[in-house]
Amino acid sequence: SYELTQPPSVSVSPGQTATLTCSGDNLGERYASWYQQKPGQSPMVVIYQDNKRPSGIPERFSGSNSGNTATLTITGTQAIDEADYYCQAWESSTGVFGGGTKLTVV
Amino acid sequence: EVQLEESGGGLIQPGGSLRLSCAASGFTVSTNYMTWVRQAPGKGLEWVSVIYDGGIADYADSVKGRFTISRDNFSNSLYLQMNSLRVEDTAVYYCARVASSGWWFDHWGQGTLVTVSS
C-alpha cells in the first residue's frame, strides 16, 4: 500500500521559516494537500493541489511537490502556526495521509 | 454556509455495530464526493472511505468488508455503517466534503467519538 512519510516533529523560532516535508514514491506525479490541526479542533486545509492556498489562508503558507517529496513552507512563522500538519494524497482512489508533523514554535 | 455535523458515536463492545451520521447543510451531498476520516486517540489522521457522486465507494483496507458508506438524498446526509467493530476502530470519526475543484477536503465536521471496548 502507498505510504507518505513525515518527520514527527519540527521546531522553529518565531519569524523564521518552517519547512515540513512529506515523502512518497513518485509523490510529485499526484496532487498533495496539507492539513493543519490544532488541539481539540478538526483539521483544516492550508494547501491543496500542491501549491494552492484556500481563501483565508495567510500568504506565509506555500507548497511545492516534485519527485518524491512534497513540501509545506511557512515563511515568518507565528506562534499561532503551532499545530500538527498532515500531508495527503490519493493512490488509486484510496486516500492516504502522512503520519503528521508536530510543529513547535519556540 | 457549508456545515457538516456528525452524530452516532458512542461506546460499543467488540463485534458490535454502529451507524454514524453526517448531516450536511449549505450544499447537496448527492452531487459531491464525500469522505470519512478517523483519528485514534493521540494518533494521526487515517482515511476510511469515500463515496462518489455516482454512488460508487472505496474503502481503506483496514475497514473493507466491515464498513459501508452511504448517503440519503432526502435528508442530505452521509452515513457510515460499521460492523464487526474492533478495539482498533476506536477513534474520532470526521466526515468531510471532497472539493469539487480537486481531490482535497474543503470542509470538515467536528467529529464523533467511537469507543470500542468491553
Interface residues (C-beta under 8 A of the other chain):
Chain A: S1 Y31 S33 Y35 Q37 S42 P43 M44 V45 Y48 Q49 P54 D84 Y86 Q88 W90 S93 T94 G95 V96 F97 G98 G99 G100
Chain B: T35 V37 G44 L45 E46 W47 V50 D58 A60 D61 Y94 A99 S101 G102 W103 W104 F105 D106 W108 G109 Q110 G111
